[in-house]
Amino acid sequence: MGSVLRVALEFFFLVAISLASKNDIVEEQSTQSMLDQTDGTVTETNLEDLTDSDIIQVEDFVKPDDRPMQLIKPDFTHKKLVMVEENVKALLHLEGAVAVVAVVGKYHSGKSFLLNQLMSKNSGFGFRVGPTLRPETMGIWMWGKPSQMELPNGQQVQVVFLDTEGFAGSNVSESYDAKIFAVSALLSSYLIYNSVKIIDQADLDYLELLARRTQLFALRSQLSRAKWAQDFNHNLLNFPPLLWIIKDFVQALMPSDGPNDALDDASNPQAWLHHMMHSSAWENEDHSISLLDIFKSVECRTLFIPATSKRLLQDLSQATEADLTTEYKEERDQIKELLRKGLIPKEKNGRPITGPELASLIEVLVTAANEGSLSKIPSRWASFVSSMEKSAQQDCLKFYDVEISVLHQQHENGPINERKFKEWHMQAVNKSTNLLEQVLFGFDDVLNVSKPELLEQMNERFEKSWEINERKIRLRCSEVHQKIELVAIEQLQDTTFPVKTSDLAASYNRVKGDCIQQFEDSLEQLQENAAFNKSIMALMISLNNIRDSYILKNKKAIEEVLVTAATNSIDHFKRDVNNPTSEPRSPAEIKRLTLAEFEKAVDLFHQQTEVAHENHIYDAHLALVKSGLIDARAATLKQNDNLVRDKCTREISRLVNKMKERTDSTVLILPMNDTDLDQRLSFEFHGALREYSDILDTFSSMESYHEGSRALQRSLHAVSGQRRRRDNMEAYRQEVEAPLQKAKQIAMLSVEHYTTVFSVTKHITEICLLQLDEGKPQHWSHDLKLNIIDIYLNGDSDIQKVIKARKGLWSTLVGFIEWFLWLFS
């Protein structure tokens, strides 16, 4: 145990000697660098290390004179900033607290003249004021001899006034303006923005753009804290107060619009500026930024026209104090007092910065501005913080935690790629164990015990971090999955159903491809993990489910379109073929019409269902439509056939009535000779048939026509028969009424001798023939006479009673025998 203690004490003694020697060497090298005057330069690293005692020893540096000195100039491309080192070194002579007042603004807006007025310099003494439109100030200039100012708290401070290159100059990029503004703003204890005559939206927008960039510039610098030298204080990058000065201001301020108006005081330029900042808005920005949120404070002052002479206004550098207008001087003095009261020097570690620290800050900002951020500023090694009183194992474990913390910070405490996590862990383990071996060099026994314990503790922490990271990966994948799923739904929900199946498939495939690509891009660093593969498979399943639901919706919508189109097509067919009259259409016309409308209806269905042509159900619905149209056509043909039948019926009725009228007893004189009557009836019969044929010739190909023709013939035959058998016979009977009555009387006297229907009928007929053989009927034909007698017998009730009295089975049988014997007698 004593041996180990002795070795440890010897080791610590050797380390202390080594560190002391190293510090002596570094201090000697630092002193040598500061005093190296072979090329008149001071190394960048030592600018920040200079102390007040060091500055006193540097006598050969350029001292600040009462003249303008260029601190920063543009390079030959006018895109980068170049530090004028011999003039920056002049700041090393400044002792005590230093404050910076910089004036920025558009080119040729009078910044140099304003600075001269704030420094109380007139008559051509001060910053150069250009009488032409050509910009005079390039880069950033300072007045070599600072102004001494006593602050309200009694503190004495040296004020360095900076004149800057104007914005929006010809052939100068906006990026260059941003660099000038960023360096000036972050150097300043008080920043003055100079404009002329008025504040417009363009001024606000441009200043806010520059401030926004500078804010990002400062933010990135602070995020890069670990890469800076340990004694660099990032609080130096805070924004100063802003004073907006409007020169040559002669307008009246805007009056108040009401009690709640932001501009309550019409004579207050401060309220006017704040009102404009609140009322203006950036276009195409998701988040608005206000100058009030960037600068510590924002104030506004106006300056009246400095002179009334055109000669002086063209070259104000020649103006004396007496040449200036009273209003201008009053407002200028108010601004100078405002600066004195509001000026607060930048502080570092609780004290105002000095000239050397200001020089170091200039170097830092120029370098960072040229590189785009402060991340590449050279840093110094952190001082030795390891203490022998602390456990080497805990220090190395803390180092491991820091390394792992850096990894988490790089990923914003989000999920980390598992391979990268393992590699980083192994690198951190190797670094930690190597550090442990270096710290415990020579203590092999302690190292052999501490190293496995350190490894075990690091592995335990890694396993816990690994489990948490897996959960983060799953959670991240789930979050992205849900987000992408919502994106897919949002992109597809604008689909108007129905839509062609191919178009829906194309839209889905496009959305699916975009979603998968977005998912992979969002989780690009996690694609090697198993959780990613599971999540992307789950996403595809979800997307396919969304697709299926939209396919189902589209299918229902398509079916509705098909049903509606089918109804429309059939209704359209029925409407166009409908016959609103009672007149039938000809077979050719009805055929042409129904076939044409059939095709139109099919075309209409095809047009209204274009969205469904790709679907297999389209053919089935088309077949149903055609079937419905066939049924509708058949119904139309049947309806037309019924109209034809009705027309035929009407014509038959009319022609039959016409024949009845033309053969009525009022027209024909009956009785008439059979031959003449037959000729007349035949003439009317065929005339009716011809008229029927002429009127209905269009329908001669239809069965209804022929059925009607046959029915007409039957009716005409019935009329002809009635005229022949009944009407003509009745006329004849009336001619022989008297002979027949006499024959009846004679026959009725002897009817009791005849017992059968045949015998009694034969008896009465023979007596009637005997009576008719006398007089006019004797020349009539025998058949005519028999017809007349038959009609008479059937129409006389008395004779019918006699006949009916002899009806019976026996009488019928006997009568049949009598008839048979009579037939062959």
Buried (B, 14 or more C-beta within 10 A) or exposed (E): EEEEEEEBEEBEEEEEEEEEEEEEEEEEEBEEBBEEEEEEEBEBBBBBBBEEEBBEEBEEBBEBEEEBBBBBBBEEEBEBBBBBBEBBBBBBBBEBBBBBBBBBBBBBBBBBBBBBBBBEBBEBEBBBBBEEEEBBBBBBBBBBBBBEBEBEEEBEBBBBBBBBBBBBBEEBEEEBBBBBBBBBBBBBBBBBBBBBBEBEEEBBBBBBBBBBBBBEBBEBBEBBEEBBBEEBBBEBBBBBBBBBBBBBBEEEBEEBEEEEEBBEEEEBBBBBBBBBBEEBEBEEEEEEBBBBEBBBEBBBBBBBBBBEEEEBBEBBBBBEEEBBBEBBBEBBEEBBEBBBEBBBBBBBEEEBBBBBBBBBBBBBBBBBBBEEBBBEBEBEEEEEEEEEEEEBBEBBBBBBBBBBEEBBEEBEEBBBBBEBBEEBBEEBBEBBBEBBBEBBEEBEEBBEEBBEEBBEBBEEBBEEBBEEBBEBBBEBBEEBBEBBBEBBBEBBEEBEBBBBBEEBBEBBEEBBEBBBEBBBEBBEBBEEBEBBEEBBEBBBEBBEEBBEEBBEBBBEBBBEBBEEBBEBBBEBBBEEBEBEEEEBBBBEEBBEBBEEBBEBBBEBBBEBBEBBEBBEEBEEBBEBBBEBBEEBBEEBBEBBBEBBBBBBBEBBEBBBEBBBEBBEEEEBEBBBEBEEBBEBBEEBBEBBBEBBEEBBEBBEEBEBBEBBBEBBBEBBEEBBEEBBEEBBBBBBBEBBEEBBEBBBEBBBEEBEEBBBBBBBBBBBBEBBBEBBEEEEBEEBEEEBBBBBBBBBBEEBEEBEEBBEEBEEEEBEEBBEEBBEEEEEE
